[in-house]
């Protein structure tokens, strides 16, 4: 086994860096300094002094060099491609001078110093000087509006305000318009050579001239302090006085200052304390790039942590990060403490270079690494907001290093890293139930609830806010984080959700939902509004209920734009920031009421119910809006038809799926871009809107289709199309009912072929060549195996029609179907396929089955039997979209069955056909054209699929009656797994999704069925059969039908009391922890919440998309829903299966679902 692991490569890289990189080696932490600063008896000013004097000769901080140049007659500072550094000794001298100049005039121990500006060398001087004056540093958010800044100044009453020249106008406004005026305003980052700086300083001095506030620059202060004695060991009053106030609006929306006492800040200056986040902190050289504001604890941690270990902090040149990548390339950091949006910035840079490059993925990654990072990074951590699993995986591949995920807060400090609770600093933690959101300690497979913690790093409270402080601690002194987590194991947790109505967006901004709702409902056009956000998205969405006035003043076409304008007006009036304004919204004309459950009993918005009702639609809206999708879709509908078809099809796919332009190439497949059958329906509708032609979903999602072939299909249809029948032509585009009489073979098959059937020879005496469709499906693979075994006995040939771009791809696709978890199955398949299998790329839904004329004719001449399980199985798509693959495709197979010789036709149908038949008439000898002459078209479950299979049966009845085609129809119910081969599951089907969901959540209802009058479980039966038995039955009975028409109900008729409740019992007996929940409604609510909290891979394979089918318990049935006498008699006569009869469902079959799901990595 190779020992060249990521860890080993990192260890070698560190050793090489110490040997070859002088700057890296020189930044190695000094154990003696760390130990001296770590002395627990030292107070904050002395800890800082120890670090500064201990590393006096090293470079401490760096700032981009500038050159003064003339632009439009004014002097500006132009950034240069290098950093100028200041040593620890020089920085310490400036700190001492600044402190000396302001000591007692105006700053006394305990005074607050408010700092407004972006992180820089001067900012660092001001902040560290506070530690030497016994003063309290109060960093202000540069992005905060005056409505937030002024209350902070009023509350803290700073004796000094220090402002960057870039924000001096805001500082002056804060002072002039506020309730408190400081004694002095110090302006830092001031360059006297720059005209704009001088103008801003003069304007500030002029506005404050009569206020009594002294205005001076950093240079003035340092000059004055250079001749004064520096303060030594000055501390505030008390044993552990206040040293830092970090204002946050993360919990209630009102600015509140988290208290950092002196001991807590002193710990941030100790190298060992920073190891709570990353064990390499304080151990390896720290050369960092600081870009987060100092009002952000993570940003402050980068500064203090780097200085504490003798490293060098380089400050990003621009707060808007417009120079970030350039800064990063110049710094070549050893440690990267980034937020998700920075990692995404690197990813986008990679994508951009990949688009321009002909190199491989590894080559492009290497190029981007070399250009932006260099090769001396030795640690990487992400924090502040959730990072998507996809982005994290890319970062780790890009860096060839594990990316640590940190979770903490301003109040509690470090809590967990990579899901592991950090002990220390965490002393203890617990989870408490959140019943209103459906999270409980009893949840399975993992307890869930709000995370409460005790920690050595815990803040003591909020400044002058005792009532708010009391709210965030429980009676036992645990801090309420407001975050819901799942406890995966001892000290192992996973973030799930926010408890309160504060949303944290992906860029780290908190938004207070109640504040926004209040602001927006002030608009005369807005009656109600539901604000919606997602921590993986940087913006908000909403559902808006317009007022009566709005609905009377504006028609439907004007209403949304009027509402949009009103929201923006309300935002301006309330002083909201851009990220607090919903980017888009749904207009809902039905108000939220008590009656519809969208208001609580005290008439507040019922957020969980609103999320339940609108969440899916809003999440889809997020997808639609990505990268300007909405505008793009509108433009496509308006002008797309006038552009080259391939260009429009590609733009439509990109807009609909949010795919990167680099991925949307002519040979890209819709499914590879992230599409599925439902988004394909949306895509088909979009193409119809643009071009006025119908593109079947089957064409869009076919493995043989790419964007180029879809465009070619559109072009062919626009040019007059083929002569093949369409749903519109056969049934009518807007039909609400369809008739069996619509489906006559002369609409599908040419007259010459039909006329020639009278003289065709009958079925072959021996079946030696079989044409099989759908071999890559769940039942199809077992039918393929069954027929390969049969062909092996007669030295025959199985011909499989597989959707793919060419024959080789078709064969590879079929091979991959059998390479799915069981080596025994794969070996058996390969040994049979070597002599008896032939695979063609084709599609039964296409003309000539998608084959060239010669191949089609060869099959017409040689095939003896057709076995057709292929179908586009989708229980949501309408009949109109399933007509082409499932009805027209059946007609194509009938045509080849009636050419050269008569070929018996084995058709796999579905019990869903019975949904349109009177149960009393739904017998195995009934003619479907008679008992189901008319079918309704609606949006009920599986209506489209059932109708499409009905259409196939009608055509086969026509072929049998009028042209003598022998037909056997097998109407299957649930097809279950079998026990012979491992890993063989039909993952998309409802039963598999249910088994996964029961085991993954660990909860089941008392009963899946209606209880009896005494509240007890009732006897019930589940209609399902193992797939191997079904494949054997279809093959054995189907080959025997050489004349006439036989329908078999492939169902489980046993009145054995074996149903869903018994299945759960079997899983529990097998050791799976599943708890019964009393009350079906209670179970359903908890079940849905648990499903939504599953990891993405599990959630996508869960029952969640089909949960609407389980809104109430089922009525218990015993036996099958349709008669099976013919099928059972035929099975018994032919001695099919191990029991020579229709089998019962058994515990090994059900338990195998769990073990197979474990094998496939889904449990």
TORSE-724384 format. One record per residue (C-alpha): residue in three letters; x, y, z. Coordinates in steps of 0.02 Angstrom, whole numbers, plus 50000, padded with zeros to 5 digits. Layout:
REM TORSE-724384
ALAXYZ/...
END
This chain:
REM TORSE-724384
UNK500005000050000/UNK500655017249955/UNK501225028150101/UNK501215044049995/UNK499755051850087/UNK499265070050095/UNK499975070550270/UNK501635063250213/UNK501755075450068/UNK501385090050186/UNK502715084250308/UNK503995083550166/UNK503475100650104/UNK503705108350277/UNK505435100750291/UNK505905107350118/UNK505245124750162/UNK506315125550319/UNK507805120650212/UNK507495131250056/UNK506395146150104/UNK507315158750214/UNK505755168950251/UNK504825153350305/UNK506235147450417/UNK506465164650493/UNK504625165050544/UNK504735149350649/UNK503925152450819/UNK505165154650961/UNK504755142651101/UNK505555154051230/UNK504475168851180/UNK502905158251176/UNK503275151351349/UNK503635168651418/UNK502035175951346/UNK501085160751407/UNK501495164751589/UNK499745164951667/UNK500275178451790/UNK500585191351653/UNK499255204451622/UNK498755209551446/UNK499965224251422/UNK501415213551477/UNK500925198851367/UNK500925210651218/UNK502575218451273/UNK503355201151289/UNK502855196651111/UNK503405213251036/UNK505095213651121/UNK505405195051099/UNK505215196350910/UNK505885214150894/UNK506985210950741/UNK505705201150640/UNK504485208550514/UNK502805210350600/UNK501585218550480/UNK501595222650296/UNK500625234550187/UNK500605236949999/UNK501915249249941/UNK501285264549846/UNK502005276749723/UNK501315294349707/UNK500795298349530/UNK499785311749443/UNK498065307649372/UNK496965321249296/UNK498035334349381/UNK497885326749555/UNK499105316249654/UNK498545298549693/UNK499365283449774/UNK499655269449649/UNK499885252049720/UNK501545243749686/UNK501835224949666/UNK502675222749836/UNK502345223950022/UNK503325235550136/UNK503525228050309/UNK503715235250483/UNK504695225550614/UNK504015220950784/UNK505215233450859/UNK504635247550745/UNK502805242950773/UNK503095242750961/UNK503905259850954/UNK502385266950863/UNK501205258750988/UNK502165266251133/UNK502205283451052/UNK500345283051015/UNK499945277351193/UNK501105290251270/UNK500315304451171/UNK498535300151221/UNK498785293851399/UNK497575303251510/UNK497285315751369/UNK496005310251328/UNK496165291351360/UNK496125285051538/UNK496075266851595/UNK494355259851562/UNK493935272551426/UNK493245266351262/UNK494135269751098/UNK493045267750943/UNK493975262850785/UNK493215264550612/UNK494235258050467/UNK494905243350370/UNK496285232850443/UNK497995240650415/UNK499655244550500/UNK498965260650574/UNK497385251750633/UNK498495239050720/UNK499445252850808/UNK497835260450876/UNK497145243650930/UNK498715237651018/UNK498955254651101/UNK497275252051186/UNK498025236951273/UNK499435247951341/UNK498255261551402/UNK497055249951493/UNK495745256151369/UNK494355246651285/UNK494495244151096/UNK492815246151008/UNK492995241150825/UNK491575247750717/UNK490905239550559/UNK491355250250409/UNK489845243250316/UNK488605247950453/UNK487405262450422/UNK487355277550537/UNK485775270450615/UNK486865256550689/UNK488465266250721/UNK487695280550820/UNK486865269350952/UNK488535260750981/UNK489415277451007/UNK488015283251121/UNK488135267251224/UNK490035266351237/UNK490395285251250/UNK492155284051179/UNK493415297251233/UNK494305294751068/UNK493725290150893/UNK495055284050773/UNK494565283350589/UNK495395278350429/UNK495465292750305/UNK494365282150191/UNK492945282750318/UNK493235299550399/UNK491635306750324/UNK490645292850411/UNK491585296050573/UNK491195314650567/UNK489365311550529/UNK489305299150673/UNK490005312450790/UNK488985327150725/UNK487315318150721/UNK487565307450874/UNK487175309851058/UNK489005308751113/UNK490525318251052/UNK492285311551089/UNK493675323051145/UNK494755318850995/UNK494665311550818/UNK496275303450758/UNK496385300550571/UNK497495286150517/UNK498045278950349/UNK498245297050297/UNK499485300950156/UNK499795319750147/UNK500415318249968/UNK498695312349908/UNK497525326549861/UNK495935317149906/UNK496635313250078/UNK497035331450112/UNK495325336950051/UNK494455324150162/UNK495475329050314/UNK495135347650287/UNK493275344350265/UNK493235334250427/UNK494145347750523/UNK492975360950454/UNK491395351450504/UNK492065348550681/UNK492865365750704/UNK491515372050823/UNK491165355350906/UNK492625355251027/UNK493255339050949/UNK495125339750912/UNK495595332650742/UNK497365326250713/UNK498255313350608/UNK499185297850662/UNK500815306450617/UNK500375321050733/UNK500035309150876/UNK501625299050851/UNK502685314650841/UNK501965321051004/UNK502175304351090/UNK503975301951036/UNK504565313851172/UNK503445307151309/UNK503705292151424/UNK502785276551368/UNK501515269151487/UNK501995252851570/UNK500835239151633/UNK499315250351637/UNK497705240751666/UNK495915245251702/UNK495075243851868/UNK494605226951938/UNK495295209551931/UNK494845206551749/UNK494315223051672/UNK493465225551505/UNK494715226151359/UNK493705223851198/UNK491915225951140/UNK491405216550984/UNK489735222850924/UNK488655210150838/UNK486865209750775/UNK486885191050750/UNK485555186450878/UNK484245200150897/UNK484565212950762/UNK484985227150884/UNK486855230850897/UNK487535223751059/UNK489305222951123/UNK490035206151172/UNK491165209051321/UNK492955202951305/UNK493825204951471/UNK495695207551481/UNK496065189051513/UNK495105183751357/UNK496055196051246/UNK497705191251328/UNK497365173151283/UNK497165178151100/UNK498965184551110/UNK499595167651172/UNK500135155651035/UNK499525140151127/UNK497745146751142/UNK497555147650953/UNK497845128950939/UNK496005126550983/UNK495645129850800/UNK497145121750720/UNK498455111750812/UNK499795118550696/UNK499475136350759/UNK500965142250858/UNK501975127650793/UNK502335132150611/UNK502825148750533/UNK501365160950513/UNK501445171950358/UNK499665177650330/UNK498545189150229/UNK497275198850333/UNK495715204050239/UNK494305202450365/UNK493815217950464/UNK494405219650643/UNK492585220350697/UNK492535201950648/UNK493275190250780/UNK494005179050645/UNK494935193950571/UNK495585199050741/UNK496105181150774/UNK497175180850616/UNK498085196750672/UNK498385191950853/UNK498745173650813/UNK500065178150684/UNK500935190850794/UNK500865179250945/UNK501905166250850/UNK503175178350779/UNK502465178550604/UNK502075192350480/UNK500335199150443/UNK500075207050273/UNK498535218050252/UNK497465217250096/UNK497555233550001/UNK495695236049973/UNK494225232250087/UNK493155227449936/UNK494415213549900/UNK494675220049723/UNK496555217349746/UNK496415201449848/UNK497105189349719/UNK498545201049681/UNK498895203049867/UNK498815184349892/UNK500075181049754/UNK501295193449830/UNK501145186650008/UNK501265167949971/UNK500485163850141/UNK500945149150249/UNK499265149050338/UNK497595152250254/UNK496155156550369/UNK494805160350241/UNK492925161650230/UNK491905152050098/UNK491765166749980/UNK493665167749969/UNK493805149249930/UNK492465151849799/UNK493475166349727/UNK494945154549704/UNK493805141649625/UNK493115154449502/UNK494885159449457/UNK495275141249423/UNK493715139449316/UNK494175154949218/UNK495925148449183/UNK495255131249140/UNK494105139249011/UNK495605147248926/UNK496795132648943/UNK497055116648846/UNK497915108748996/UNK497265094849107/UNK496375098149270/UNK497965094649369/UNK498985106049256/UNK497755120349275/UNK497685117949463/UNK499585118149472/UNK499635134049369/UNK498365142949479/UNK499235137149638/UNK500915143449577/UNK500195160049518/UNK499115164049669/UNK499765154449819/UNK501545148849792/UNK501985132549877/UNK502285136750059/UNK500525135450131/UNK500505122650272/UNK498785124850350/UNK497055129650290/UNK495445132850384/UNK493725139050333/UNK492485147250449/UNK491195160950478/UNK489865152650367/UNK489475135250300/UNK490485129150152/UNK489655117950024/UNK490295100050016/UNK490705102349831/UNK491755117849861/UNK492645109750009/UNK493085094449903/UNK493785105649767/UNK494825115649891/UNK495585099949964/UNK496035093549792/UNK496725110549743/UNK497795112049899/UNK498185093449915/UNK497795096250098/UNK496385093750220/UNK495325109350243/UNK494825111750424/UNK493035117650455/UNK492885128350609/UNK491295132750703/UNK491245145650839/UNK490495162150886/UNK490945179250952/UNK490185174351119/UNK490805156551142/UNK492445156051046/UNK492985139550968/UNK491665125950987/UNK492005112350860/UNK493185109050715/UNK492745096350581/UNK491255092150691/UNK492365087450840/UNK491995096951000/UNK493595105751055/UNK494075101251233/UNK494765113251289/UNK494075126351276/UNK492355118151284/UNK491985112051459/UNK490305104151423/UNK488895104451297/UNK487125098051279/UNK485705097451154/UNK483965103751197/UNK482385099751102/UNK481685112150977/UNK479905105450963/UNK479275119750855/UNK480515114650721/UNK480365096050749/UNK482085092650826/UNK482195080750974/UNK483515071851077/UNK482585055851036/UNK482825058050848/UNK483645043750757/UNK484885039350693/UNK485595054250789/UNK484935065350928/UNK484595083050869/UNK484285099550956/UNK484955116850992/UNK486775116551045/UNK487135123951216/UNK488925125451279/UNK490015129851427/UNK491765135451382/UNK493365142651453/UNK493225155751316/UNK491425160451357/UNK491065178951361/UNK490285185751521/UNK488875194951433/UNK488365209851329/UNK488905227451375/UNK487555236251474/UNK486275223251418/UNK485905212151569/UNK484205207051504/UNK484905201351336/UNK486335192451425/UNK485095182951534/UNK484155177051379/UNK485665168651301/UNK486105157951453/UNK485015144051525/UNK484735141051710/UNK486305130151719/UNK487435143051638/UNK487515135351464/UNK487605147451319/UNK486215145551190/UNK487085145651021/UNK485455146650925/UNK486085133150808/UNK485325115950789/UNK486535101450773/UNK486465082650762/UNK487545072750884/UNK488375059550776/UNK489345052350922/UNK490205057551083/UNK490915075051054/UNK490495073650868/UNK489155085250797/UNK488505091550632/UNK487705108450599/UNK485905107750536/UNK484925123750557/UNK484645140350647/UNK483395140350789/UNK482835158350791/UNK482295169750654/UNK484025176250617/UNK484735170450452/UNK486585170150415/UNK486965172150231/UNK488415163950143/UNK489495179650149/UNK489325179650339/UNK488015193450357/UNK486625191150484/UNK484875196950439/UNK483505198650567/UNK481915192350488/UNK480705201050607/UNK481535217850579/UNK481415215950390/UNK479605210250398/UNK479165225550500/UNK480085237150380/UNK479305230150223/UNK477535229250289/UNK477635248150315/UNK477405249250127/UNK475595253150078/UNK475725239849942/UNK476265225650056/UNK475015216950168/UNK476135202750227/UNK477875196450186/UNK478815180450224/UNK480705182550215/UNK481675167250161/UNK483545163950163/UNK484795149950145/UNK486515149950227/UNK487275143750065/UNK486605158949970/UNK487145177149979/UNK485425184949958/UNK483625183850018/UNK482005179049936/UNK480225182149994/UNK478385178349976/UNK477385194549965/UNK475525196149993/UNK474995212549910/UNK473785224249996/UNK472015227049932/UNK472605244049870/UNK473995236249770/UNK472855223549689/UNK471575236749643/UNK472855249149573/UNK473885237149468/UNK473435223449348/UNK474345206749350/UNK475685212449229/UNK476115227849333/UNK475915221149509/UNK477605212849536/UNK478625227549473/UNK477605239249583/UNK477885228249733/UNK479745227349694/UNK479865246249690/UNK478905247449853/UNK480095235449940/UNK481585245949886/UNK480735261849947/UNK480375253750115/UNK482175247750127/UNK482825265350096/UNK481635272550226/UNK482195259750356/UNK484045261650316/UNK484215243550265/UNK485765236950180/UNK485745229250006/UNK485865211350068/UNK484305214150174/UNK483215217450022/UNK482505201649939/UNK483205199349765/UNK481605191449703/UNK479945185749774/UNK478365175949745/UNK476735185749737/UNK475405176849839/UNK473655184149828/UNK472965172849966/UNK473365180750134/UNK474215171150274/UNK472835166850399/UNK472435156250549/UNK471305145950439/UNK472655140850314/UNK473895137950455/UNK475115151550403/UNK474805162150557/UNK475035156450737/UNK473715158250871/UNK474385175450916/UNK474365180250732/UNK476235179650704/UNK476935171750547/UNK477085152950567/UNK478835151250495/UNK478945132150493/UNK477265131050402/UNK477745144650281/UNK479375135750245/UNK478425119450221/UNK477225127650099/UNK478415138750001/UNK480145131650036/UNK480275120649883/UNK479665134349768/UNK480855147049843/UNK482325135049831/UNK481895132749648/UNK481865151549630/UNK483645152149700/UNK484165140249563/UNK483265150349431/UNK484095166449487/UNK485875159949492/UNK487015169649377/UNK485605180449312/UNK484515166149258/UNK482885175449267/UNK483415188949146/UNK484215176349031/UNK482645165849023/UNK481595181048983/UNK482785186048844/UNK482755168448774/UNK480875168048768/UNK480845184748680/UNK482275183148559/UNK482955165448567/UNK482045159648411/UNK482995172548307/UNK484715165948359/UNK485625150148300/UNK484685135348373/UNK486195127248459/UNK486655143748538/UNK484895146148606/UNK484745128148667/UNK486415129748757/UNK485945146348836/UNK484275139148889/UNK485105124248973/UNK486375135349059/UNK485045147349122/UNK483855133949180/UNK485145123149269/UNK486325136849326/UNK487755127649241/UNK489435135849212/UNK489715141949035/UNK491265131049025/UNK490185115549051/UNK488865119748921/UNK489685112748766/UNK488795105248615/UNK489255087648672/UNK488645090548850/UNK487175079948907/UNK485725087948996/UNK485845075849142/UNK487715078849160/UNK487345097349181/UNK486265093249331/UNK484595090349246/UNK483335076949287/UNK481655072049214/UNK480715086049301/UNK481925099649249/UNK481895091649076/UNK480015094649073/UNK480335112949117/UNK481665113248981/UNK480465105548855/UNK479155118548898/UNK480445132348880/UNK480975125948708/UNK479145125348658/UNK478935143348714/UNK480475148748617/UNK480305138548457/UNK478485132848456/UNK478985114548440/UNK478815099848559/UNK480395091248618/UNK479975075448718/UNK480755073448888/UNK481395056548828/UNK482415065248694/UNK483145077448820/UNK483665064748952/UNK484195050848835/UNK485995045148864/UNK486175046348676/UNK485695064848674/UNK486785079948698/UNK486415098348671/UNK486925097148489/UNK485715082848455/UNK484325091848548/UNK484655107048438/UNK484625095948285/UNK482955088948341/UNK482255106548359/UNK482905111348187/UNK482105095948109/UNK480435099748190/UNK480495117948135/UNK480885112447959/UNK479285102447950/UNK479705088248065/UNK479505069848034/UNK477915061047982/UNK477855051848148/UNK476275054248251/UNK476305065748401/UNK475265066548557/UNK474415082148490/UNK473975073548327/UNK473325057648408/UNK472425064348563/UNK472405083248549/UNK473595095148640/UNK472375100948774/UNK471395084748794/UNK470695081448967/UNK470195063748915/UNK470975051648792/UNK470135037148704/UNK470735019848658/UNK469925022748489/UNK471225036448458/UNK472595023248455/UNK472495013848290/UNK474045006348212/UNK473785014848044/UNK474255031148131/UNK475935023848181/UNK476435010848049/UNK476475012947861/UNK475105004547758/UNK476314993347662/UNK476984985347820/UNK475254982247888/UNK474624975247723/UNK476074963047712/UNK475694954947879/UNK474404943347803/UNK475734933947709/UNK477094933647842/UNK477724917247914/UNK477244913848094/UNK478374913448247/UNK479994903548237/UNK479904885748301/UNK481364888948418/UNK481834905248502/UNK483684908148468/UNK483774926948445/UNK482934938748568/UNK482814957648558/UNK482774965448732/UNK482464983648774/UNK482784992048941/UNK484204980548991/UNK485034994049097/UNK483504995549209/UNK483224986249372/UNK482064972849301/UNK482954974049134/UNK484624968049201/UNK483804952449274/UNK482884949249111/UNK484524951149019/UNK485344938649135/UNK483874926649118/UNK483934927248928/UNK485824925848922/UNK485664909849023/UNK484304903548905/UNK485324908148749/UNK486814899048822/UNK485784883048818/UNK485364884648632/UNK486924893848575/UNK485814908748536/UNK486004927548540/UNK485284941048652/UNK485214957848564/UNK485044972748681/UNK484484989848624/UNK485325002548738/UNK485215021448730/UNK486945028548697/UNK487915038548569/UNK488675023448484/UNK488775004448499/UNK490345004948605/UNK489575017048728/UNK487995006448731/UNK489004990848775/UNK489985000348907/UNK488365006648984/UNK487644989148995/UNK489284982149065/UNK489264995749199/UNK487504990449249/UNK488184973549303/UNK489754980849380/UNK488724987049526/UNK489304979549688/UNK489374960549670/UNK490904952549588/UNK489954936149571/UNK488594944449467/UNK489874953249357/UNK490844937249324/UNK489254927549282/UNK488694941149162/UNK490384942449077/UNK490534923749050/UNK488824923148965/UNK488994939448870/UNK490624934448787/UNK489724922348670/UNK487904926948674/UNK487714945948685/UNK487624959348553/UNK487264977448597/UNK486664991248482/UNK486495009748521/UNK484675013448492/UNK483065019748568/UNK481355012048547/UNK480605029448547/UNK481525034648390/UNK481125030848209/UNK481865014048156/UNK482295011648341/UNK483715023948314/UNK484605011148202/UNK485265012848026/UNK484245004347890/UNK485394989247871/UNK485434985348056/UNK483564987648074/UNK483254975747929/UNK484464963048000/UNK483504962948164/UNK481854961648071/UNK482524946347981/UNK483364937248127/UNK482474941348290/UNK481284927848352/UNK480574936248508/UNK480404954048573/UNK480484957248761/UNK480044975248804/UNK480234981348983/UNK480914998248925/UNK479935013748976/UNK480235031149037/UNK479625027949215/UNK479115044249295/UNK477635046349410/UNK477565065349393/UNK477735068749206/UNK476115070249108/UNK475535057948975/UNK475945070548839/UNK477795069348885/UNK477785050448905/UNK476845047348743/UNK478395047448632/UNK479515035548732/UNK478155023948796/UNK476775023648663/UNK477655028548503/UNK479105017548559/UNK477955002548577/UNK477285005848402/UNK479065005648334/UNK479344988548410/UNK477684982448342/UNK478264987748168/UNK479824977148179/UNK478794962948255/UNK477694963248099/UNK479124963747974/UNK479884948547884/UNK479084936548007/UNK477904937348155/UNK478864939348318/UNK477954936248482/UNK477954951848591/UNK478254951348780/UNK477694967948855/UNK478064973449033/UNK476654984649092/UNK476144991349261/UNK474754989449387/UNK474515008449365/UNK473515004049208/UNK472184997649327/UNK471965014949402/UNK470815019249257/UNK469815003049264/UNK468324998149371/UNK469064985649496/UNK467684973149456/UNK468154973749271/UNK470034973349298/UNK470274954949262/UNK471674946149170/UNK470594941649021/UNK469794958848999/UNK470144968848841/UNK470904985248897/UNK470094994148750/UNK468394989448820/UNK468614990749008/UNK469655006748994/UNK469005014548834/UNK469255032148903/UNK470605038649020/UNK470635054949118/UNK472115066849102/UNK472515075049268/UNK473955078249387/UNK473595063849505/UNK475025052549555/UNK475695042049409/UNK474255047249295/UNK475425050749150/UNK476425034749172/UNK474895023649191/UNK474095031349037/UNK475665029148933/UNK475765010548975/UNK473885009148940/UNK474245016648769/UNK475545003148736/UNK474314989548787/UNK472974996748671/UNK474164996348522/UNK474654978448561/UNK472824973448570/UNK472604981348399/UNK474124972048331/UNK473484955548398/UNK471694957448340/UNK472034964248166/UNK473744957248122/UNK473944941348224/UNK475374946948335/UNK475574935248485/UNK475654946148640/UNK475934943248825/UNK475694957848944/UNK476394957549121/UNK475654970649236/UNK476874972249380/UNK476644980149550/UNK478124983949663/UNK479684974849606/UNK480734970849758/UNK482564966349776/UNK483144948449780/UNK484394939749891/UNK485564931849763/UNK486664946549718/UNK487284960649829/UNK487044979049792/UNK485624976749667/UNK484294989549713/UNK483125000549615/UNK483685016249704/UNK482385028249633/UNK480875017549676/UNK479725021549821/UNK480075005849922/UNK481965008049919/UNK481775026249967/UNK480655021150111/UNK481855007950177/UNK483305020350171/UNK482265033750256/UNK481655022550397/UNK483405016650441/UNK484225033750416/UNK482975043150526/UNK482665029150650/UNK480815032950666/UNK479245024350602/UNK477405026850640/UNK476485015550759/UNK475685008950600/UNK475745013550417/UNK473915008550409/UNK472315014750487/UNK472135008450665/UNK470614998650722/UNK469275005550837/UNK470355001350989/UNK471895009850921/UNK472794993750875/UNK473764988950720/UNK472744980050589/UNK473204965450480/UNK473834971850311/UNK474734965650157/UNK476064973650046/UNK475994969449861/UNK477774966149805/UNK478784952049727/UNK480654948649712/UNK481424953849547/UNK482234936949505/UNK480564928249520/UNK479734941449409/UNK481104940049276/UNK480954921049273/UNK479044921849265/UNK479034934549122/UNK480304924549022/UNK479524907549051/UNK477724912649020/UNK478104925348885/UNK479054913548772/UNK477604901448783/UNK476334913648708/UNK476454909648523/UNK474694914948480/UNK473304925348554/UNK473414938448690/UNK473784934648872/UNK473764947149016/UNK474564942349182/UNK474384952049344/UNK476134950049417/UNK475594953249595/UNK475684945549767/UNK473954938349808/UNK474334931049978/UNK473254936050125/UNK474734933850241/UNK474714949450350/UNK476454954150290/UNK476464972950264/UNK477474988550302/UNK477274986650490/UNK478004969050481/UNK479444975650375/UNK479894988050513/UNK479824973950641/UNK481034963850534/UNK482244978450523/UNK482174980850712/UNK482464962250739/UNK483984963550625/UNK484744976650742/UNK484234992850659/UNK483725006150786/UNK481985011750733/UNK480815019450860/UNK478925019250841/UNK478085036250856/UNK476295037050920/UNK475175047150807/UNK475395046150621/UNK475385065150602/UNK476735067250735/UNK477795054050649/UNK477565062250479/UNK478095079350543/UNK479645072550629/UNK480015061150481/UNK480025075650358/UNK481115086350471/UNK482325071950492/UNK482375068550305/UNK482755086750267/UNK484205086150389/UNK485025071050308/UNK486665073450214/UNK486365078350034/UNK486785061349962/UNK485575052550080/UNK484255066050064/UNK484255064549875/UNK483975045749889/UNK482665047250026/UNK480775047250019/UNK480715066250032/UNK480215069449849/UNK478795056849864/UNK478235060950041/UNK476635068849979/UNK476005051049950/UNK476085047450137/UNK475045061550208/UNK473865049450293/UNK473915031050344/UNK473385018450212/UNK471805008350218/UNK472364990550256/UNK472144978250113/UNK472404959550114/UNK472934951149953/UNK473234959649786/UNK472214974149718/UNK471764964349561/UNK471414945849528/UNK472924934849492/UNK472124917949456/UNK472854916249281/UNK474594921649336/UNK474634910549489/UNK473994895449394/UNK475294898149258/UNK476694899949386/UNK476174884049474/UNK476014874349312/UNK477724880049251/UNK478484877449424/UNK479264894649425/UNK480314900449573/UNK481014891049722/UNK479274888149794/UNK478504883449624/UNK477224896749668/UNK477084915449692/UNK478234918949841/UNK477854928150002/UNK478924943250047/UNK480204937450175/UNK481294945350307/UNK482934942050212/UNK482284952150064/UNK481814967050173/UNK483404966650278/UNK484434965450119/UNK483864983050075/UNK484764989550229/UNK486344979450199/UNK486374984050014/UNK486145002450055/UNK487615000850175/UNK488624992650037/UNK488195006949919/UNK488725020050048/UNK486975026750078/UNK486825020750257/
END
